[in-house]
Every structure is written in C-alpha cells, then in structure tokens.
Amino acid sequence: MTAGPARSIVERVTERVERRDVEAALEARRELGPAYEDDIVDNLVAKIERRLDERRPQVPARHHHVDLRLPLGSIALGIGVTAVALNGGGNGNAGAGRVIVTIIAWIAIAIVNAAYALRR
C-alpha cells in the first residue's frame, strides 16, 4: 500500500468496498487512460455509496402525531372571548359592536390555527 495520509484514505475506502473493486478501477484507468477517469471514479463512488447504504441501519418511518394543544386552546379562548363579548358584563345588551368583536376574535383564531397548520 501507500504511506502517510494516503494510506489511511485507501484503507478506509477498501474497508467499505472490496479490494477487487478498487483494483478493477485502477486497472481500467490504466487501460482506458485519463479520458475515462471521471466515469471510472463515478462508478467506484456509486459502488461505495451502495455498500454504505447496505450497512446503514434501516430506520422505521416516524409516526407523525397531531399536536392538538393550539387548536383546542384557541377554541377554549374563543369561547371565553365570545362569552365576555356577548354578555357585556351582565347588562344583557349584545349590540353590534360586541358581535363584531366576537367575529374578529374568531377570524383571528382561524388565522392563527391556519398559519400554525401550514408551518408544520
């Protein structure tokens, strides 16, 4: 083999691919010349990647759970805002302003929930 830093690189490559693959690539380079060097290197790299993929442990697909804290919390807050806005402190007069505040609150809740859902 070679000496110095190149030796460790060659050793690491040959651990992942069979020695005959590296020797075949070197022999092909000698026979075909520099014009085919890129193709030879690409082929060897593809073999190395396949071998690494074979050795890499297969990770099971992750289950995506739905986080319901924001939607449920915002509905609870919306119910509270609706009660306060329409009740008006107990005087029973639910004027147009209170209805508008309630509608605006629910639109804001919908926008926050939609933005959160799209962000995920």
C-alpha distances in whole Angstrom, upper triangle without the diagonal:
4,7,10,11,9,7,10,11,8,9,12,13,11,14,16,16,15,12,14,15,12,12,16,16,13,16,19,18,18,21,23,22,22,25,24,21,23,24,20,19,22,22,19,20,23,21,19,23,25,22,23,27,27,25,28,31,34,37,40,42,44,48,50,53,56,57,61,61,62,64,66,67,68,70,72,72,73,76,77,77,79,82,82,83,85,87,88,88,91,93,93,93,90,90,88,86,85,84,82,80,79,78,76,74,73,72,70,69,68,66,64,63,62,60,58,57,56,54,52
4,7,9,6,5,9,10,8,10,13,13,13,15,18,18,17,14,17,17,14,14,17,17,14,17,20,18,18,21,23,22,21,25,24,20,22,24,21,19,22,23,19,20,24,22,20,24,26,24,24,28,28,27,29,32,35,37,41,43,44,48,50,53,56,56,60,61,61,64,66,66,67,70,71,71,73,75,76,76,79,81,81,82,84,86,87,87,90,92,92,92,89,89,87,85,84,83,81,79,78,77,75,73,72,71,69,68,67,65,63,62,61,59,57,57,55,53,51
4,7,6,5,8,10,10,11,14,15,15,17,20,20,20,17,20,21,17,18,21,20,18,21,23,21,21,25,26,25,24,28,27,23,25,27,24,22,25,25,22,23,26,25,22,25,28,26,25,29,30,28,30,33,36,38,42,44,45,49,50,53,56,57,60,61,61,64,66,66,67,70,71,71,73,75,76,76,78,81,81,81,84,86,86,87,89,92,91,92,89,89,87,85,83,83,81,79,78,77,75,73,72,71,69,68,67,65,63,62,61,59,57,57,56,53,52
4,6,6,7,9,10,11,13,15,16,17,20,21,21,19,22,22,19,20,23,22,20,23,25,23,23,27,28,26,25,28,28,24,25,27,25,22,25,26,23,22,26,25,22,25,28,26,25,29,30,28,29,32,35,37,41,42,44,47,48,51,54,54,58,58,59,61,63,63,64,67,68,68,70,73,73,73,76,78,78,79,81,83,83,84,87,89,89,89,86,86,84,82,81,80,78,76,75,74,72,70,70,68,66,65,64,62,60,60,59,56,55,55,53,51,49
4,5,5,7,9,10,11,13,15,16,18,19,20,19,22,21,18,19,22,21,19,22,24,22,23,27,27,25,24,27,26,22,23,25,23,20,22,24,20,20,23,23,20,22,25,23,22,26,27,25,26,29,32,34,38,39,40,44,45,48,50,51,55,55,55,58,60,60,61,63,65,65,66,69,70,70,72,74,74,75,78,79,80,80,83,86,85,85,82,82,80,78,77,76,74,72,72,71,68,67,66,65,62,61,61,59,56,56,55,53,51,51,50,47,46
4,6,5,6,9,10,11,12,14,16,16,18,16,18,18,14,16,19,17,15,19,20,18,19,23,24,22,21,24,23,19,20,22,19,17,19,21,17,17,21,20,18,20,23,21,21,24,26,24,25,29,32,33,37,39,40,44,45,48,51,51,55,56,56,58,60,61,61,64,66,66,67,70,71,71,73,75,75,76,78,80,81,81,84,87,86,86,83,83,81,79,78,77,75,73,72,71,69,67,67,65,63,62,61,59,57,56,55,53,51,51,50,47,46
4,5,5,6,9,10,10,12,15,15,16,14,17,17,14,15,18,17,16,19,21,20,20,24,25,24,23,26,24,21,22,23,21,18,21,21,18,18,21,20,18,20,23,21,20,24,25,23,25,28,31,33,37,39,40,44,45,48,51,52,56,56,57,59,61,61,62,65,66,67,68,71,71,72,74,76,77,77,80,81,82,83,85,88,87,87,84,85,83,80,79,78,76,74,74,73,70,69,68,67,64,63,62,60,58,58,57,54,53,52,51,48,47
4,5,5,6,9,10,11,13,14,16,14,18,17,15,17,20,19,18,21,23,22,23,26,27,26,25,27,26,22,23,24,21,19,21,21,18,17,20,19,16,19,21,19,18,22,23,20,22,25,28,30,34,36,37,41,42,45,48,48,52,53,53,56,58,58,59,62,63,63,65,67,68,68,71,73,73,74,76,78,79,79,82,84,84,84,81,81,79,77,76,75,73,71,71,69,67,66,65,63,61,60,59,57,55,55,54,51,50,49,48,45,44
4,5,5,6,9,10,11,12,14,13,16,15,12,15,18,16,15,19,20,19,21,24,24,23,22,24,22,19,19,20,18,15,17,18,14,14,17,16,13,16,18,17,16,19,21,19,20,24,26,28,32,34,35,39,40,43,46,47,51,51,52,54,56,56,57,60,61,62,63,66,67,67,69,71,72,72,75,76,77,78,80,83,82,82,79,79,77,75,74,73,71,69,69,67,65,64,63,61,59,58,57,55,53,52,51,49,47,47,46,43,42
4,5,5,6,9,10,10,12,10,13,12,9,11,14,13,12,16,17,16,18,21,22,21,20,23,21,18,18,19,16,14,16,17,13,13,16,15,13,16,18,16,16,20,20,19,21,24,27,29,33,35,37,40,42,45,48,49,53,54,54,56,58,59,60,62,64,64,66,68,69,69,71,74,74,75,77,79,80,80,83,86,85,85,82,82,80,78,77,76,74,72,71,70,68,66,65,64,62,60,59,58,56,55,54,52,50,49,48,46,44
4,5,5,6,9,10,11,10,13,13,11,13,16,16,15,18,20,20,21,24,25,24,24,26,24,21,22,22,19,17,19,19,15,15,18,16,13,16,18,15,15,19,19,17,19,23,26,28,32,34,36,39,41,44,47,48,52,53,54,56,58,58,59,62,63,64,65,68,68,69,71,73,74,74,77,79,79,80,82,85,84,85,81,82,80,78,77,76,74,72,71,70,68,66,65,64,62,60,60,58,56,55,54,52,50,49,48,46,44
4,6,5,7,9,11,11,15,14,12,15,17,16,16,20,21,21,23,25,26,25,24,27,24,21,21,21,19,16,18,18,14,13,16,14,11,13,15,13,12,16,16,15,16,19,22,25,28,30,32,36,37,40,43,44,48,49,50,52,54,54,55,58,59,60,61,64,65,65,67,69,70,71,73,75,76,76,79,81,81,81,78,78,76,74,73,72,70,68,67,66,64,62,61,60,58,57,56,54,52,51,50,48,46,46,44,42,40
4,5,5,6,9,9,12,10,8,12,14,13,13,17,18,17,20,22,22,22,21,23,21,18,17,18,15,13,14,14,10,10,12,11,8,11,13,11,11,14,15,14,16,19,22,24,28,30,32,36,37,41,43,45,48,50,50,52,54,55,56,58,60,60,62,64,65,66,67,70,71,71,73,75,76,77,79,82,81,81,78,78,76,74,73,72,70,68,67,66,64,62,61,60,58,57,55,54,52,51,50,48,46,45,44,42,40
4,5,5,6,6,9,9,7,10,12,12,13,16,17,17,19,21,22,23,22,24,22,19,19,19,16,14,16,15,11,12,14,11,9,13,14,11,12,16,15,14,17,20,23,26,29,31,34,37,39,42,46,47,51,52,53,54,56,57,58,61,62,63,64,67,68,68,70,72,73,74,76,78,79,80,82,85,83,84,80,81,79,77,76,75,73,71,70,69,67,65,64,63,61,59,58,57,55,53,52,51,49,48,47,45,43
4,6,7,8,12,11,11,13,16,16,17,19,21,21,23,25,26,26,26,28,25,22,22,22,19,17,18,17,13,14,15,12,10,13,13,10,10,14,14,12,14,17,20,23,27,29,31,35,37,40,43,45,48,49,50,52,54,55,56,58,60,61,62,64,66,66,68,70,71,72,74,76,77,77,80,82,81,82,79,79,77,76,74,73,71,70,68,67,65,64,62,61,59,58,57,55,53,52,51,49,47,46,45,43,41
4,7,9,12,10,10,14,15,15,16,19,20,20,23,25,25,25,25,26,23,21,20,20,17,15,16,14,11,11,12,9,6,9,10,7,7,11,10,9,12,15,18,21,24,26,28,32,34,37,40,42,46,47,48,50,52,53,54,56,57,58,59,62,63,64,65,68,69,69,71,73,74,75,77,80,79,79,76,77,75,73,71,70,68,67,65,64,62,61,59,58,56,55,54,52,50,49,48,46,44,43,42,40,38
4,6,8,7,8,11,12,12,14,16,17,18,20,21,22,23,23,24,21,19,18,17,15,13,14,12,9,10,10,7,6,9,9,7,9,12,11,11,14,17,20,23,26,28,31,34,36,40,43,45,48,50,50,52,54,55,56,58,60,61,62,64,66,66,68,70,71,72,74,76,77,78,80,82,81,81,78,79,77,75,74,72,71,69,68,66,65,63,61,60,59,57,56,54,53,51,50,48,46,45,44,42,40
4,5,5,7,9,10,11,13,15,16,17,19,20,21,23,23,25,21,19,20,19,16,15,16,14,11,12,13,10,9,13,12,10,12,15,14,14,17,20,22,26,29,31,34,37,39,43,46,48,51,53,54,55,57,58,60,61,63,64,65,68,69,70,71,73,75,75,77,79,80,81,83,86,85,85,81,82,80,79,77,76,74,73,71,70,68,67,65,64,62,61,59,58,56,54,53,52,50,49,47,46,44
4,5,5,6,9,10,11,12,14,16,17,18,20,21,22,24,21,18,20,19,15,15,17,15,11,14,15,12,11,15,15,13,15,18,17,17,20,23,26,29,32,34,37,41,43,46,49,51,55,56,57,58,60,61,62,64,66,67,68,71,72,72,74,76,77,78,80,82,83,84,86,89,87,88,84,85,83,81,80,78,77,75,74,72,71,69,68,66,65,63,62,60,59,57,56,54,53,52,50,48,46
4,5,5,6,8,10,10,12,14,15,16,18,19,20,22,19,18,19,18,14,14,16,14,11,14,15,12,13,16,16,14,17,19,18,19,22,25,27,31,33,36,38,42,44,47,51,52,56,58,58,60,62,63,64,66,68,69,70,72,74,74,76,78,79,79,81,83,85,86,88,90,89,89,86,86,84,83,81,80,78,77,75,74,72,71,69,68,66,65,63,62,60,59,57,56,54,53,51,50,48
4,5,5,6,9,10,10,12,14,15,16,18,18,20,16,15,16,14,11,11,13,10,7,10,11,8,9,13,13,12,14,17,16,17,20,23,25,28,31,33,36,39,41,45,48,50,53,55,56,57,59,60,61,63,65,66,67,69,71,71,73,75,76,76,78,81,82,83,85,87,86,86,83,83,81,79,78,77,75,73,72,70,69,68,66,64,63,62,60,58,57,56,54,52,51,50,48,47,45
4,5,5,6,9,10,11,13,14,15,16,16,18,15,13,14,14,10,10,12,10,7,10,12,10,10,14,14,13,15,18,18,19,21,25,27,30,33,35,37,41,43,46,49,51,54,56,56,58,60,61,62,64,66,66,67,70,71,72,73,76,77,77,79,81,82,83,85,88,87,87,83,84,81,80,79,77,75,74,73,71,69,68,67,65,63,62,61,59,57,56,55,53,51,50,49,47,45
4,5,5,6,9,10,11,12,14,15,16,18,16,14,16,15,11,12,15,13,10,14,15,13,14,17,18,17,19,22,21,22,25,28,30,33,36,38,41,44,46,50,53,54,58,59,60,61,64,65,65,68,70,70,71,74,75,75,77,79,80,81,83,85,86,87,89,92,90,90,87,87,85,83,82,81,79,78,76,75,73,72,70,69,67,66,64,62,61,60,58,57,55,54,52,51,49
4,5,5,6,9,10,10,12,14,15,17,14,13,15,13,9,11,13,11,9,13,14,12,14,17,17,16,19,21,21,22,25,28,30,33,36,38,40,44,46,49,52,54,58,59,60,61,63,65,65,67,69,70,71,73,75,75,76,79,80,80,82,84,85,87,89,91,90,90,86,87,84,83,82,80,78,77,76,74,72,71,70,68,66,65,64,62,61,59,58,56,55,53,51,50,48
4,5,5,6,9,10,10,11,12,14,11,9,11,10,6,7,10,8,7,10,12,11,12,15,16,16,18,20,21,22,24,28,29,32,35,37,39,43,44,48,51,52,56,58,58,59,62,63,63,65,67,68,69,71,73,73,74,77,78,78,80,82,83,84,87,89,88,88,84,84,82,80,79,78,76,74,73,72,70,69,67,65,64,63,61,59,58,57,55,53,52,51,49,48,46
4,5,5,6,9,10,10,11,14,11,9,12,12,9,9,13,12,10,13,15,14,15,18,19,19,21,23,24,25,27,30,32,35,38,40,42,46,47,51,53,55,59,60,60,62,64,65,66,68,70,70,71,74,75,75,77,80,80,80,83,85,86,87,89,92,90,90,87,87,84,83,82,80,78,77,76,74,72,71,70,68,67,66,64,62,61,60,58,56,55,54,52,50,49
4,5,5,6,9,10,12,14,12,11,14,13,10,12,15,13,12,16,18,16,17,21,21,21,23,26,26,27,29,33,34,37,40,42,45,48,50,53,56,58,61,63,63,64,67,68,69,71,73,73,74,77,78,78,80,82,83,83,85,88,89,90,92,94,93,93,89,90,87,86,85,83,81,80,79,77,75,74,73,71,69,68,67,65,64,62,61,59,58,57,54,53,52
4,5,5,6,8,10,11,9,9,12,10,7,10,13,11,11,15,16,15,17,20,20,21,23,25,25,27,29,33,34,37,40,41,43,47,48,52,54,56,60,62,62,63,66,67,67,69,71,72,72,75,77,77,78,81,82,81,83,86,87,88,91,93,91,91,87,87,85,83,83,81,79,78,77,75,73,72,71,69,67,67,65,63,62,61,59,57,56,55,52,51,50
4,6,5,5,7,9,7,6,10,10,7,9,12,12,12,14,16,16,17,20,21,22,24,26,27,28,30,33,35,37,40,41,44,47,49,52,55,56,60,61,61,63,65,66,67,69,71,71,72,75,76,76,78,80,81,81,83,85,86,88,90,92,91,90,87,87,84,83,82,80,78,77,76,74,72,72,70,68,67,66,64,62,61,60,58,56,56,54,52,51,49
4,6,6,8,11,10,9,13,13,11,13,16,15,15,18,20,19,21,24,25,25,27,29,30,31,33,36,38,41,44,45,47,51,52,56,58,60,64,65,65,66,69,70,70,72,75,75,76,78,80,80,81,84,85,85,87,89,90,91,94,96,95,94,91,91,88,86,86,84,82,81,80,78,76,75,74,72,70,70,68,66,65,64,62,60,59,58,56,54,53
4,6,9,11,10,11,14,13,11,14,17,16,16,19,21,20,22,25,25,26,28,30,30,32,34,38,39,42,45,46,48,52,53,57,59,61,65,66,66,67,70,71,71,73,76,76,77,79,81,81,82,85,86,86,88,90,91,93,95,97,96,95,92,91,89,87,87,85,83,82,81,79,77,76,75,73,71,71,69,67,66,65,63,61,60,59,57,55,54
4,7,7,6,8,11,11,10,13,15,14,15,18,19,19,21,24,24,25,28,29,30,32,33,37,38,41,43,44,47,50,51,55,57,59,63,64,64,65,68,69,69,71,74,74,74,77,79,79,80,83,84,83,85,88,89,90,93,95,93,93,89,89,86,85,84,82,80,79,78,76,74,74,72,70,69,68,66,64,63,62,60,58,58,57,54,53,52
4,6,6,7,11,11,10,12,15,15,16,18,20,21,22,24,26,26,28,30,31,33,34,38,39,42,44,45,48,51,52,56,58,59,63,64,64,65,68,69,69,71,74,74,74,77,79,78,80,83,83,83,85,88,88,90,92,94,93,92,89,89,86,84,84,82,80,79,78,76,74,74,72,70,69,68,66,64,63,62,60,58,58,57,54,53,52
4,5,5,8,10,10,11,13,15,15,17,19,20,21,23,25,26,27,29,31,32,33,37,38,40,43,44,46,49,50,54,56,57,61,62,62,63,66,67,67,69,71,71,72,75,76,76,77,80,81,80,82,85,85,87,90,91,90,90,86,86,83,81,81,79,77,76,75,73,71,71,70,67,66,65,64,61,60,60,58,55,55,54,52,50,49
4,6,8,9,10,12,13,14,16,17,19,20,22,23,25,27,28,29,31,33,34,37,38,40,43,43,46,49,49,53,55,57,60,62,61,62,65,66,66,68,70,70,71,74,75,75,76,79,80,79,81,84,84,86,89,90,89,88,85,84,82,80,80,78,76,75,74,72,70,70,68,66,65,64,62,60,59,59,56,54,54,53,50,49,49
4,6,5,6,9,10,11,12,14,16,17,19,20,21,23,25,26,27,29,30,34,35,37,40,40,43,46,47,50,52,54,58,59,59,60,63,64,64,66,68,68,69,72,73,73,74,77,78,77,79,82,83,85,87,89,87,87,83,83,80,79,78,76,74,73,73,70,68,68,67,64,63,63,60,58,58,57,54,53,52,51,48,47,46
4,5,5,6,9,10,11,12,14,15,16,18,20,21,22,24,26,27,28,32,33,35,38,39,41,44,45,49,51,53,56,58,57,58,61,62,62,64,67,67,67,70,72,71,73,76,77,76,78,81,81,83,86,87,86,86,82,82,79,78,77,75,73,72,71,69,67,67,65,63,62,61,59,57,56,56,53,51,51,50,47,46,45
4,5,5,6,9,10,10,12,14,15,16,18,20,21,22,24,26,26,30,31,33,36,36,38,41,42,46,48,49,53,54,54,55,58,59,59,61,63,63,64,67,68,68,69,72,73,72,75,77,78,79,82,84,83,82,78,78,75,74,73,72,69,68,68,66,64,63,62,59,58,58,56,53,53,52,50,48,47,46,44,42,42
4,5,5,6,9,10,10,12,14,15,17,19,20,21,23,25,26,29,30,32,34,35,37,40,41,45,47,49,52,54,54,55,58,59,59,61,63,63,64,67,68,68,69,72,73,73,75,77,78,80,82,84,83,82,78,78,76,74,73,72,69,69,68,66,64,63,62,59,58,58,56,54,53,52,50,48,47,46,44,42,41
4,5,5,6,9,10,11,12,14,16,17,19,20,21,23,24,28,29,32,34,35,38,41,42,46,48,50,53,55,55,56,59,60,60,62,64,65,65,68,70,70,71,74,75,74,76,79,80,81,84,86,84,84,80,80,78,76,75,74,72,71,70,68,66,65,64,61,60,59,57,55,55,54,51,50,49,48,45,44,43
4,5,5,6,9,10,10,12,14,15,16,18,20,21,22,26,27,29,32,33,35,39,40,43,46,47,51,52,52,54,56,57,57,60,62,62,63,66,67,67,68,71,72,72,74,76,77,79,81,83,82,81,78,78,75,74,73,71,69,68,67,65,63,63,61,59,58,57,55,53,52,51,49,47,46,45,43,42,40
4,5,5,6,9,10,10,12,14,15,16,18,20,21,24,25,27,30,30,33,36,37,41,43,45,48,50,49,51,53,54,55,57,59,59,60,63,64,64,65,68,69,69,71,73,74,76,78,80,79,78,75,75,72,71,70,68,66,65,64,62,60,60,58,56,55,54,52,50,49,48,46,44,44,42,40,39,37
4,5,5,6,9,10,11,13,14,15,17,19,20,24,24,27,29,30,33,36,37,41,43,45,49,51,51,52,54,56,56,58,60,61,61,64,66,66,67,70,71,70,72,75,76,77,80,82,80,80,76,77,74,73,72,70,68,67,66,64,62,61,60,58,56,56,54,52,51,50,48,46,45,44,41,40,39
4,5,5,6,9,10,11,12,14,15,17,18,22,23,26,29,30,33,36,37,41,44,45,49,51,51,52,55,56,56,58,60,61,62,64,66,66,67,70,71,71,73,75,76,78,80,82,81,81,77,77,75,73,72,71,69,68,67,65,63,62,60,59,57,56,54,53,51,50,48,47,46,44,42,41,39
4,5,5,6,9,10,10,12,14,15,16,20,21,23,26,27,30,33,34,38,40,42,46,47,47,49,51,52,53,55,57,57,58,61,62,62,64,67,68,67,70,72,73,74,76,79,77,77,74,74,72,70,69,67,65,64,63,61,59,58,57,55,54,53,51,49,48,47,45,43,42,41,39,37,36
4,5,5,6,9,10,10,12,14,15,19,19,22,24,25,28,31,32,36,39,41,44,46,46,47,50,51,51,53,56,56,57,59,61,61,63,65,66,66,68,71,72,73,75,77,76,76,72,73,70,69,68,66,64,63,62,60,58,57,55,54,52,51,49,48,47,45,43,42,41,39,37,36,34
4,5,5,6,9,10,11,13,14,18,19,22,24,26,29,32,34,37,40,42,46,47,48,49,51,53,53,55,57,58,59,61,63,63,65,67,68,68,70,73,74,75,77,79,78,78,74,75,73,71,70,68,67,65,64,62,61,60,58,56,55,54,52,50,49,47,46,44,43,41,40,38,37
4,5,5,6,9,10,11,12,16,17,20,23,25,27,31,33,36,39,41,44,46,46,48,50,51,52,54,56,57,57,60,61,62,63,66,67,67,69,71,72,73,76,78,77,77,73,74,72,70,69,67,66,64,63,61,60,58,57,55,54,52,51,49,48,46,45,43,42,40,39,37,35
4,5,5,6,9,10,10,14,15,17,20,21,24,28,29,33,35,37,41,42,43,44,46,48,48,50,52,53,54,56,58,58,60,62,63,63,65,68,69,70,72,74,73,73,70,70,68,66,65,64,62,61,59,58,56,55,53,51,50,49,47,45,44,43,41,40,38,37,35,34,32
4,5,5,6,9,10,13,14,17,19,21,24,27,29,32,35,37,41,43,43,44,47,48,49,51,53,54,54,57,58,59,60,63,64,64,66,68,69,71,73,75,74,74,70,71,69,67,66,64,63,61,60,58,57,56,54,52,51,49,48,46,45,43,42,41,39,37,36,35,32
4,5,5,6,9,12,14,17,20,22,24,28,30,33,37,39,42,44,45,46,48,49,50,52,54,55,56,58,60,60,62,64,65,66,68,70,71,72,74,77,75,75,72,73,71,69,68,66,65,63,62,60,59,57,56,54,53,51,50,48,47,45,44,43,41,39,38,37,34
4,5,5,6,10,12,14,18,20,22,26,28,31,34,36,39,41,42,43,45,46,47,49,51,52,53,55,57,57,59,61,62,63,65,67,68,69,71,74,72,73,69,70,68,67,65,64,62,61,59,58,56,55,53,52,50,48,47,46,44,42,41,40,38,37,36,34,32
4,5,5,8,9,12,15,16,19,23,25,28,31,33,37,39,39,41,43,44,45,47,49,50,51,53,54,55,56,59,60,60,62,64,66,67,69,71,70,70,67,68,66,64,63,61,60,58,56,55,54,52,50,49,48,46,44,43,42,40,39,37,36,34,33,32,29
4,6,8,9,12,15,17,20,24,26,30,33,35,38,40,41,43,44,46,47,49,50,52,53,55,56,57,59,61,62,63,64,66,68,69,71,73,72,72,69,70,68,67,65,63,62,61,59,57,56,55,53,52,50,48,47,46,44,42,41,40,38,36,36,34,32
4,6,9,12,15,18,20,24,26,29,33,35,38,40,41,43,44,46,47,49,50,51,53,55,56,57,59,61,62,63,64,66,68,68,70,73,72,72,69,70,68,67,65,64,62,61,59,58,57,55,53,52,51,49,47,46,44,43,42,41,38,37,36,35,32
4,6,9,12,15,17,21,23,26,29,31,35,36,37,39,41,42,43,45,47,48,49,51,52,53,55,57,58,59,61,63,64,65,67,69,68,69,65,66,65,63,61,60,59,57,55,54,53,51,49,48,47,45,44,43,41,39,38,37,35,33,33,31,28
4,6,9,12,15,18,21,24,27,29,32,34,36,37,38,40,41,43,44,46,47,49,50,51,53,55,56,57,59,61,62,63,65,67,66,67,64,65,63,62,60,58,57,56,54,53,52,50,48,47,46,43,42,42,40,37,37,36,33,32,32,30,27
4,6,9,12,15,18,21,25,27,30,32,33,35,36,38,39,41,42,44,45,47,48,49,51,53,54,55,57,58,60,61,63,65,64,64,61,62,61,59,57,56,55,53,51,50,49,47,45,45,43,41,40,39,37,35,35,34,31,30,29,28,25
4,6,8,12,15,18,21,23,27,28,30,31,32,34,36,37,39,40,41,43,45,46,47,49,51,51,53,55,56,57,59,62,60,61,58,59,57,56,54,53,52,50,48,47,46,44,42,41,40,38,36,36,34,32,31,31,28,26,27,25,22
4,6,9,12,15,19,21,24,26,28,29,30,32,34,35,36,38,39,41,43,44,45,47,49,49,51,53,54,55,57,59,58,59,56,57,55,54,52,50,50,48,46,45,44,42,40,40,38,36,35,35,33,30,30,29,27,25,25,24,21
4,6,9,12,16,18,22,24,25,26,27,29,31,32,34,35,36,38,40,41,42,44,46,46,48,50,51,52,54,57,55,56,52,54,52,51,49,47,46,45,43,41,41,39,37,36,35,33,31,31,29,27,26,26,23,21,22,21,17
4,6,9,13,15,18,20,22,23,24,26,27,29,30,32,33,35,36,38,39,41,42,43,45,46,48,49,51,53,52,53,49,51,49,48,46,44,44,42,40,39,38,36,34,33,32,30,28,28,26,24,24,23,21,19,20,19,15
4,6,10,12,15,18,20,20,21,23,25,26,27,29,30,32,34,35,36,38,40,41,42,44,45,46,48,51,49,50,47,48,47,45,43,42,41,39,37,36,36,33,31,31,30,27,26,27,25,22,22,22,19,17,18,18,14
4,7,9,12,15,16,17,18,20,22,23,25,26,27,29,31,32,33,35,37,37,39,40,42,43,45,47,46,46,43,45,43,42,40,38,38,36,34,33,32,30,28,28,27,24,23,23,21,18,18,18,15,13,15,14,11
4,6,9,12,14,14,15,17,19,20,21,23,24,26,28,29,30,32,34,34,36,37,39,40,42,44,43,44,41,42,41,40,37,36,35,34,31,31,30,28,26,26,25,22,21,22,20,16,17,18,15,13,15,15,11
4,6,9,10,10,12,14,15,16,18,20,21,22,24,25,26,28,30,31,32,34,36,37,38,41,39,40,37,38,37,36,34,32,32,30,28,27,27,24,22,22,21,18,17,18,16,13,14,15,12,10,13,13,10
4,6,7,8,10,11,13,14,16,17,18,20,22,23,24,26,28,29,30,32,33,34,36,39,37,38,35,37,35,34,32,30,30,28,26,25,25,22,20,21,19,16,16,17,14,12,13,14,10,10,13,13,10
4,6,6,6,8,10,11,12,14,15,17,18,20,21,23,24,25,27,28,30,31,32,35,34,35,32,33,32,31,29,27,27,25,23,23,22,19,17,19,18,14,14,16,13,10,13,14,11,11,14,15,13
4,6,5,6,8,10,10,12,14,15,16,18,20,21,22,24,25,27,28,29,31,33,32,33,31,32,32,30,27,27,26,24,22,22,22,18,17,18,17,13,14,16,13,11,14,15,11,12,16,15,14
4,6,5,6,8,10,10,12,14,15,16,18,20,21,22,24,25,26,27,29,32,31,31,29,30,29,27,25,24,23,21,19,19,18,15,14,15,13,10,11,12,9,7,11,11,8,10,13,13,13
4,6,5,6,9,10,10,12,14,15,16,18,20,20,22,24,25,27,28,31,29,30,27,28,27,26,23,22,22,20,17,17,17,14,12,13,12,9,9,11,9,6,10,11,9,10,13,14,14
4,5,5,6,9,10,11,12,14,15,17,19,20,21,22,24,25,27,29,28,29,26,28,27,26,23,22,23,20,18,18,18,15,13,15,15,11,12,14,12,10,13,15,13,13,17,18,17
4,5,5,6,9,10,11,12,14,15,17,18,20,21,23,23,25,28,27,28,25,27,26,25,22,21,22,19,17,18,17,14,13,15,13,10,12,14,12,10,14,15,13,14,18,18,18
4,5,5,6,9,10,10,12,14,15,16,18,19,21,22,24,26,25,26,23,24,23,22,19,18,18,16,13,14,14,10,9,11,10,6,9,11,9,8,12,13,12,13,16,17,17
4,5,5,6,9,10,10,12,14,15,16,18,20,21,22,25,23,24,21,23,22,21,18,17,18,16,13,13,14,11,9,12,11,8,9,12,11,10,13,15,14,15,18,19,19
4,5,5,6,9,10,11,13,14,15,16,18,19,20,23,22,23,21,23,23,22,18,18,19,16,13,15,16,12,11,14,14,10,13,16,14,13,17,18,17,18,21,22,22
4,5,5,6,8,10,11,12,14,15,16,17,19,22,21,22,19,21,21,19,16,16,17,14,11,13,13,9,10,13,11,9,12,14,13,13,16,17,16,18,21,21,22
4,5,5,6,8,10,10,12,14,15,17,18,21,19,20,17,18,18,17,14,13,13,11,8,10,10,7,6,10,10,7,10,13,12,12,15,17,17,18,21,22,22
4,6,5,6,9,10,10,12,14,15,16,19,17,18,16,18,18,17,14,13,15,13,9,12,13,10,9,13,13,11,13,16,16,15,18,20,20,21,24,25,25
4,5,5,6,8,10,10,12,13,14,17,16,17,15,18,18,17,13,14,15,12,10,13,14,10,11,15,14,12,15,18,17,17,20,22,21,23,26,26,27
4,5,5,6,8,10,11,12,14,16,15,16,13,15,15,13,10,11,12,9,7,10,10,7,9,12,12,11,14,16,15,16,19,21,21,22,25,26,27
4,6,5,6,8,10,12,13,15,13,14,11,13,13,12,9,9,10,8,5,9,10,8,9,12,13,12,14,17,17,17,20,22,22,23,26,27,28
4,6,5,6,8,9,10,13,11,13,11,13,15,14,10,11,13,11,9,12,14,12,12,16,16,15,18,20,20,20,23,25,25,26,29,30,31
4,6,5,6,7,9,11,11,12,10,13,14,13,9,11,13,10,9,13,14,11,13,17,16,16,19,21,21,22,24,26,26,28,30,31,32
4,6,6,8,10,11,11,10,8,10,11,9,5,7,9,7,6,10,11,10,12,14,15,15,18,20,20,21,23,25,25,27,29,30,32
4,5,9,9,10,8,8,5,8,10,9,6,7,10,9,7,11,13,12,13,16,17,17,19,21,22,23,25,27,28,29,31,32,34
4,6,6,7,6,7,7,10,12,12,9,10,13,12,11,14,16,15,16,19,20,20,22,24,25,25,28,30,30,31,34,35,36
4,6,6,7,7,7,9,12,10,8,11,13,11,11,15,16,15,17,20,20,20,23,25,25,26,29,30,31,33,35,36,37
4,6,8,9,10,12,15,14,11,14,16,14,14,18,19,18,20,23,22,22,25,27,27,28,31,32,32,34,37,37,39
4,5,8,10,13,16,16,13,15,18,17,16,20,21,20,21,25,25,25,27,30,29,30,33,35,35,36,39,40,41
4,6,9,11,15,14,12,15,18,17,17,20,22,21,23,26,26,26,29,31,31,32,35,36,37,38,41,42,43
4,6,9,13,13,11,13,16,16,15,18,20,20,21,24,25,25,27,29,30,31,33,35,35,37,39,40,42
4,6,10,10,9,11,14,14,14,17,19,19,20,23,24,25,26,29,29,31,32,34,35,37,39,40,41
4,7,8,6,7,10,11,11,13,15,16,17,19,21,21,23,25,26,27,29,31,32,33,35,36,38
4,5,6,7,9,10,11,13,15,16,17,19,20,22,23,25,26,28,29,31,32,34,35,37,39
4,5,5,6,9,10,11,12,14,15,16,18,20,21,22,24,26,27,28,30,32,33,35,37
4,5,5,6,9,10,11,12,14,15,16,18,20,21,23,24,26,27,29,30,31,33,35
4,5,5,6,9,10,11,12,14,15,17,18,20,21,23,24,26,27,29,30,32,34
4,5,5,6,9,10,11,12,14,15,17,18,20,21,23,24,26,27,29,30,32
4,5,5,6,9,10,10,12,14,15,16,18,20,21,22,24,26,27,28,31
4,6,5,6,9,10,10,12,14,15,16,18,20,21,23,24,26,27,29
4,5,5,6,9,10,11,12,14,15,17,18,20,21,23,24,26,28
4,5,5,6,9,10,11,12,14,15,16,18,20,21,22,24,26
4,6,5,6,9,10,10,12,14,15,16,18,20,21,22,25
4,5,5,6,9,10,11,12,14,15,17,18,20,21,23
4,5,5,6,9,10,11,12,14,15,16,18,20,21
4,5,5,6,9,10,10,12,14,15,16,18,20
4,5,5,6,9,10,11,12,14,15,16,19
4,5,5,6,9,10,11,12,14,15,17
4,6,5,6,9,10,10,12,14,16
4,5,5,6,8,10,10,12,14
4,6,5,6,9,10,11,13
4,5,5,6,9,10,11
4,5,5,6,9,10
4,5,5,6,9
4,6,5,7
4,5,6
4,5
4
